[in-house]
Amino acid sequence: MTSQLGTDYPSDAEPAISSLARGDIHGFVSAPVQMGPLSVLLRAPVAALAGPNSIWAYRLGALVCLLALVALAALIAPRVSAGTGLLAALLLILRPGTVDALHLGHPEEPLGAALCVTALLLARDHPIGSGIVLGAALATKQWALIAIAPVLIAAVPAQRVRLAAVAAGVAALVIVPVAAADPHAFISALDHPAFGLSAMRTGNLWGFTAITETVPLGSGESTVVYLVPVWLQHIAHPLVAALTLGLGAAALRGRRNVDPLALFALLMLVRCALDPWNHAYYHTPFIVALIVWEVIEARRTPWLGALSAAWIGLVFDCSLPLSDVLYAVWALPMIGWLSLRAMRLEPGQASGQSLAAA
């Protein structure tokens, strides 16, 4: 309720949301939105009520997105103690990453994270519901593709095709009409997420490749910027996609017991660590999955999720010296630990079993 207008919002989601709120369908489909259309469709009605150009259009739209985390907290609360449930709910919502997402204009990130983890929890006992939720996630953010393999692993093998078909149908129902209405705008909007890297941001494993450049500011002053090498600009995001989707597919095809929640958290952390344009809010799906894994699978207070959220906030928000090193010191052991957790589930266990009666 006190958030200012998100930094990226005026150039990313706002043109589409404002156009749809005014009933301008052509403006909506031709806007260069770099995300899936679902959050735009959800936020447009409240933007129409608040006034498309009002700060409250952004705030209420963000609230709609954050309510998905509230729903996730409500889903897990009956299966844990009151204190653990309350702490998990607070951590899911009140984190530095959430503040970062609102500050930068991306409340759709926690929406996508909540949808993916909810789909994981529903997969075993409610495959149709899981497919609907996974399809909604795919229509929210492109990175939700990473959740497909973990969700299918969580489902009963006989229900996987059915779940996947429902998810594909829901995603197509939302995405295809928008893409078909203006294919050029839809494809053009995907270029920047795929290859639009230029500056090297704090907090990733590529810091050693950064190119230092001094930029004059005038009046004899200058600043130093760190640029992504040209070769890395072309391969970073395709590499992340190939690696995370490939590892997920390998886990799905393998015969070992796999913990889907831990696998999803692992893949989302790998996605962040290998992205030269990393942000604190990019870690939202990882943190949400880790918190839910701790309370549902490990049956403990989510202390590791809390510490990870705090460390991410420290690295990204405090501009500390050697921030890339500090990030690597945390991220690499966490990737190793999650790899062990993802592959060491005891036979007979499956993520979502604790929600059998949900």
N, C-alpha and C positions, 0 to 999 in steps of 0.2 A: 504493500500500500504506500510505501514511501520511496519506491524505486524511481530513479530518473529514467528518461528515455534511453533505451539500450543503444550502445555505440553503432552497431551494425544494423539496427532495426530500420532506420530511414532508407537505407540503400538495399536492404534484403527483403524482409517480410512485409514491411509497411505498405509499399505500393500495391501489392496483391491484396492484402487485408483491407486497406482503405477502398480499393476499387470494388471489391466484393461487398463491402459494407454499404456502398452507395448503389449497388445493383449494377455496376459496370462489369459485365461478364467478360467483354473483350479485354478490358484493362487487367482483369484478374488473370486470364490465361496467358497474356502476353508479357506479364511482369517477370523480370529475370530472377526468380526465386531459386536459391541454391539448395533448398530443402524439399522434402516431400510436401504434397498439398494438404495433408490431413490437418496439421496444426493451424494452417491458414483458414481452413473451413470451420474449425472449432472456434477460432478467435474472432472471425468476422462478425458473428451475431452480437457479441458483447461490444465490439468496436462500433457497430451501428447504433447501439443503445447509448454509448458514451460520447459518440461523435468521432468520426474516423480520424480527425487530426488532433484529438485530445490526448493528453498524457494518460488519461484514464482508459483510453482504448488499449494502450500498451499494458498498463497495470492489470486491468481485468483480464486481458488475453493471457498474460503471464499466470494469473491466478488459475485460470482454466487449465493450463498446462500442469501447474504444480499439484492440482487436485488428483492427478493420476498417482502421485507419490502417496497422497493421503489414502487413496483406495488400496494401494499396495500394502501400506501399513495396516489397514483394517483387515486385509486378507491374512496376514501372518499373525496378527495379535491374538486370535483365539487359541493358537497353538503354542504360545509361550507364556511365561509368567507376566503379570501386570507390569512389574518394573522393567523387565527386559523389553516387553512390547512398547512401553512408553519411550524408553531410551532409543530403541531402534527407530521408532517413528520420528523422534527429534533429529536423529542423525541422518535419516533419509532426506529430511527437508532443510534443516538448519545447519548448513555446512558452507565453508568458504567457496566450494565449487558452485553451489546454488547461487550465492551472491554474485559470483563471477559470471554465471550464465545470464543473470538478469542485467548486470552492468553492461555486458557486451551485446545484449539484445537477442539471446538465444534460449528462451524458456522452453523451446521445443526439445532441447536436449534431455532435461529430466523427464519430459513426457515420453520420449522414445525409450529411455532407460527403464522407466516403470512398466511400460508395455512389454518390453522384452523379458524382464524378470517375471512379470505376471504370467506371460505365456509359458515360461519354463515351469512355474509352479503348478499350472493347470494341466500340463501336457499328459501326465500319466492317467489321470482319472476323468479329465474333461477335454478330450482331444478336439472337439468341435469348438468349444470356447477358446481353447488355446490357439487354434488356427485363426479364429476371428481376431484375437488380440495380436498375434504375430503379424497377420496381414495389416492391421492398423499400424504396427510399428514400422513395417516396411514402407508404408505410405507416409511415414513421419520423417525418417532420416535414412540416408543411404547406408550408413554403417550397420543398420539393423540386419543386413544380409549376414553379418557375422553370427547372429543369433540363430540362424536356421538350423545348423548342425546340432548345437546344444539342445534346442527344443525337440528336435527329432530323436535325439538320444534319450531324452527324458520320457518320451512317449513309449507306450507299448508297441513293439515292432509291428504288430498286425494293424495298428492304427496310424502308422507314419504316413502312408500314402494319402489317406483321408485327410489327415491334419495338414499336410503340405498342399493338397488341392484346395482346401478351404482358405488357407493363408494366401495362396496365389490368387484365388478368386477375389478375396476382399481387397488385396493390394491393387489388382487390376481394376476393380470397380472404382477405386478412388483415383488412381494415377492415369489410366488410359484416356478417359474423357478430356482431362486437362492437357495431356501430351498431344492428343489428336487434334485438339482445337487450334493449337499453334505449335507444330513440331519444331520449328526453327528456334523459338524462344525456349522451349523445353530443353533441347539439346545444347543450346548456347549456355544456358544456366549451369549445365553440368561441367563445363570446361574448367571453370575456376576451381571447384572442389577437386578435380582430377589432377590438374597440372599447374594451378595458379599459385605457385610458391615463389617467393622472392626473398623475403627477409627471414633470417634464422631467429627463431624465438628461444627464450630461456626454457630449459627443461626438456631435453630430449637426448638421444644417444648419438646425434650427428654433430654435436658442437665442435668436435675436433676438425671438421671439414669446412667450417665457416670462413668466408672471405671477408676480411676487414676492410672497410672503406670509410674515409673521412668525408663528411658532407658539410660544406660551408653553410652557415646560417645567416651570414651578413654581419656587419659591424666587427669584423675580425674574429668572430666566434665560429666554432664548428662543433660537430658531434660525430661520434663513431657509430656506424651501423654494421651489422653482421648479415651478410648475404648468403643465400643458399647457392652452392655451385650449380652451374647450368646442367651438368650431368645428373645431379641429384634432383633437380626440379622435375626432370622427365621421368625418373624412376621411383621416387619416394612413395607416392600414393599408390601407383600400381603394385609396387613391391609389398606394401602393407596389405592391400587387398588380396594379392596372391598368397601371401604367407598365412594370414588369418583364416581365409576361406579354405586354403589347402590343409592346414592343421585341423580345422573343424571337420572337413570331409574325411581325413584320415582317421580321426577319432570315431566318426560315425561308421566307417567301414571296418574298423578294427574289432577284434573279439574280446578285448580286455574290458573290464568294468570301468566306466568313466563317470565321474561326478559332473553332471551338466552345468550346475551353478558355478563350480570352481573352474570348469573349462571356459565358460562364458567370461568370467572375471579375468582369467588368464589372457584370452584372446583380445579383450578390450584394453588390457594394460599393454600388451604388445603393440596394438594399434596406436596407442598414445606415445609410447616410448620411441617408436620409429618414425614419428611424424615430425619433420623439422618445424612445422608451424603448430606446435603443441600449445594447449591452453589448459588451465586448471579445470575448466568446465568439461573438457573432453573426457576427463576421468569419471564423470558422473555414472555412466553405465557400470564401470569397474567397481566403484565404491558401493553403488546400490546392490550389485550382485554379491560383493564381499560381505556386506552387512547382513543380507538375507541368508547367505550361506552360514554365517556364524550362528545366527539365532535358530535356524531351521535344521541344518545338518550337523554342525558342531555342538549345538545346544548349549551355547554359552553367551555371556554378555559380549556384544560386538566391539570389544576393545581394539582389535586390530583394524577394523574399519574406521574407528574414531582416530586412532593414531595415524593411519594413512591419510585420512582427510586433512588432519592438522599438518602433516608433513607437506602435502601438496600445496596447502595454503601458504605455508612458510616459504617454499621454494618459488612459487609463482608470484606471490604478492609482496614479498619483502625485498626483492632485488638484492639478494645477498651475493657476495663474491663467490666465484666458482659454483654458481647455481647448477650448471650442467653436471658437475661432479657430485654435488649433493643429491641431485635427482637420480643419477646412476647408482649411487651408493644405496639408495632405497629401492629403486625399480628393479635392478638386476637380481638381488636376493629374493624380492617378492615374486618375480617371474619364476625363479627356480622353485620356490616353496609352493606356489600355485600349481606348477607342473606336477609336483609330487602329489598334491591333494587331488588334482583332477584325475590322476591315474591309479589311485590307491583306494578307491571305494570298495568296501567289502562286498562279496557276492550276495545278491538278494536285496541290496539297498538300491534306491533310486531317488533322485531329487524329486520332491513333490509327494513322496510317500506320507510325510507328516501332514499333508493337506488332503488326505484321502477323503475325509468327510467334509471338506470345504464346499 
